Amino acid sequence: MTAAQAGAPVPTERGAMVEWLARQIQAAILAGEIPVGSWLRQEDIAARYGVSRTPVREALRSLQASGVVEVLPRRGALVRGPTPKEIRDAYQVRATLEGLGAEMAARWIAEEDLAQLRKAEELFASATRRLLGGVADGRDAQWSAEWIAANDSFHGVVLDAAGNDRLRAVIATLHQSFPRNVTWIALAGRPRLAEDNVAQHALVRQALERGDADTARQAMVDHVLTSGDLMAAWFERRAGRDGP
């Protein structure tokens, strides 16, 4: 199935296409669709996502730079995949940075930012309920995309309110290492954990409304660390082995 057939629009601009393709391949690896230890052939990837081989080659180079695959001459790209420890390490860094962002946001967040935050929180909760309800009309991919967008929006509003562009850029780099949709894969079929995820957003928002910087920071740290643990534990189960 190509990306277009799956309902995922392929960017037309070269750089955006390469970045999109790298995210798709990495997400498929993390989801277990492309097993760790398998070989990726450029022609197979091009056919799978409905693109030419040139952006595939560039996407594989990008994934090699981040340690996801190892490109070997005349053989292809060997899927390495992240270890649970690498996932937890990355999320520890992200938790510290996003916690700092929440602390800064609590000091000067504007009412208009809070309004956007409440909207994103409600959209996130609604998408979670629909996904947990097992949408049967063929729009599961749409609800999943809405869940990811609402989650990104919530975190984005907090970082906007923090007002530190460098902080936001560093966090964005971490996001590229671990696609956000894998968090939903880890939560799928586990309603209590998914509902806890929604509740964690509420705790962050409430602390920001009060201007409680310490609580906002800790709530965000706990939320991000929990997401990292969920992803690492899911990957451990998928790989059929215990964590490090």
Secondary structure, DSSP 8 states (H G I E B T S, - for coil): --TTTTT-----SHHHHHHHHHHHHHHHHHTTSS-TT-EE-HHHHHHHHT--HHHHHHHHHHHHHTTSEEEETTTEEEE----HHHHHHHHHHHHHHHHHHHHHHHHH--HHHHHHHHHHHHHHHHHHHHHHTT--SS-HHHHHHHHHHHHHHHHHHHHHHHT-HHHHHHHHHHHHHS-THHHHHHHTT-HHHHHHHHHHHHHHHHHHHHT-HHHHHHHHHHHHHHHHHHHHHHHHHHHTS---
